[in-house]
Amino acid sequence: MQRFRYPNFPWVDKTPTSPAALEHKITDLLFNSTTCRCKVDMCNTETGEYRIVLQGTLDWEEPTQKKQ
């Protein structure tokens, strides 16, 4: 899994994107966060449209490299 970094945010905001590519970036974001929350902001049962809000704190620490 790759580290999610601040420059990745504009990529997440770009549309259109495939669900698989978006899933990969969102997964990286969640696994690299120290805290995260999710809220269903809106769900339209007639059109299938939905809005989900993610909120969290990224872990900015770089992973420690193994000493050889």
C-alpha positions as CSV (number, residue, x, y, z in Angstrom):
1,M,0.0,0.0,0.0
2,Q,1.3,3.5,-0.9
3,R,1.5,6.4,1.5
4,F,-1.3,8.9,0.9
5,R,0.3,12.4,0.8
6,Y,-1.1,15.9,0.6
7,P,-0.5,16.2,-3.2
8,N,-2.9,13.2,-3.7
9,F,-6.0,15.3,-2.7
10,P,-6.4,17.0,-6.1
11,W,-6.4,13.6,-7.7
12,V,-9.3,12.4,-5.5
13,D,-11.3,15.6,-6.4
14,K,-10.9,15.0,-10.2
15,T,-13.9,13.6,-12.1
16,P,-14.7,11.3,-13.7
17,T,-12.7,8.5,-12.3
18,S,-13.3,4.8,-12.1
19,P,-14.8,3.3,-8.9
20,A,-11.8,1.0,-8.7
21,A,-9.2,3.8,-8.9
22,L,-11.2,5.9,-6.4
23,E,-11.4,2.9,-4.0
24,H,-7.6,2.5,-4.2
25,K,-6.9,6.2,-3.3
26,I,-9.6,6.3,-0.6
27,T,-8.3,3.1,1.0
28,D,-4.8,4.6,1.0
29,L,-6.2,7.8,2.6
30,L,-8.0,5.8,5.3
31,F,-5.1,3.5,6.2
32,N,-2.7,6.5,6.4
33,S,-5.0,8.4,8.8
34,T,-4.7,8.5,12.6
35,T,-8.4,9.3,12.9
36,C,-11.3,9.1,10.4
37,R,-15.0,9.5,10.4
38,C,-17.7,9.1,7.7
39,K,-21.1,10.7,7.4
40,V,-23.8,10.1,4.9
41,D,-24.7,13.6,3.9
42,M,-27.4,12.9,1.4
43,C,-29.0,9.9,-0.3
44,N,-31.7,10.2,-3.0
45,T,-33.6,7.0,-3.3
46,E,-35.2,8.1,-6.6
47,T,-32.0,8.8,-8.5
48,G,-29.5,6.7,-6.6
49,E,-27.3,9.8,-6.1
50,Y,-25.5,10.0,-2.7
51,R,-23.0,12.2,-0.9
52,I,-20.6,10.9,1.7
53,V,-18.3,13.1,3.7
54,L,-15.0,11.8,5.0
55,Q,-13.2,13.6,7.8
56,G,-9.9,12.7,9.4
57,T,-6.3,13.4,10.3
58,L,-3.4,12.2,8.1
59,D,-0.4,10.6,9.7
60,W,2.3,12.9,8.4
61,E,5.2,10.9,9.9
62,E,7.4,9.2,7.4
63,P,7.8,5.5,7.9
64,T,11.0,4.5,9.6
65,Q,13.5,2.9,7.4
66,K,15.1,-0.4,8.5
67,K,18.8,-0.1,9.4
68,Q,21.0,-2.6,7.8
